[in-house]
């Protein structure tokens, strides 16, 4: 029996379940995959089996087996040497049925209402909040924080009025005449 895959098999690829099952069976027969062949999902053991096989056979160690590629060809050669082509199909482990794939989720779009009044109602809500005293206090606090933030963002540079005041205080301390 000849081993053949239809699509590349390897980690982080869009693997075909049937190809992965066939690869697991083939590497198991060749002595590289030592787990029960249960499903068509690539696992670390199959990934390691591909890499070990590639190293042992002086192939490019990329952990990928391509249809008709050097790894598939070498694996068929090894399988041919280890067992005859007369092995009946009945001795092979059965292939589990494929699970039906889930349909894709429909794309969700925001629903702002039939009349697109969403933004109008949002504006109205914001206008109503402006009259609330707690909201007014919060806005004032945010303005104070913004002033501090802007000061720090500017590198802590004082505006010219504060610089003049700073120079007067410095001069006063140097002369120590106590009069401002």
Steps between C-alpha positions, in 0.01 A plus 500: 500500500639839400474799734371819334378834631306764308598810698803601708509360854669693778444714804337842439371393158144443381529123525251263343372255766532202266860590409591533869344159573693343214822668620449373856444144371803514271734640767363245747587215259844653445554511880494878543148555640431307819148606593162356408373638171176656622431808295612720213628781721870570485666468839849553643585131455427512126689827467798340682467183290524700176807686627674185631432318174639794302819504712545123480467505122715810431201702381430869550388515868204737460231291678286514183405216269391612154307288250760334276774670704824343621354401839202321347724323245751390767220382730359285219846352445534414870149354511570290194812357667325424830190329363382352177242664279277194549374614842122468492297812565316316779817506716514878495332686786160639403468865408268679741214689335561866432327739734274743317654843492316782671346763273663841522338751732306773324664840493360728766429860420406760761131579506440870565129472437290538192510880507871532584398706805776346707731800477214744560399316817864484613538876453177560691623283787831687512318835502284382792810395694658844467233640734578243769706652788712188553588496132592871514734434795657209316555715191671769710727238660588367157586850382737541800657164422537603137688815606740290709536249219569773244761649737675163539465426129677826417800374695408691812580835338330787677322766303672845485301650791617226735859533375502871588365421848762229539778744405375762751496242782847379404634855493337571837668199660838596362476856631319396818351842561166338600291730278313369208 
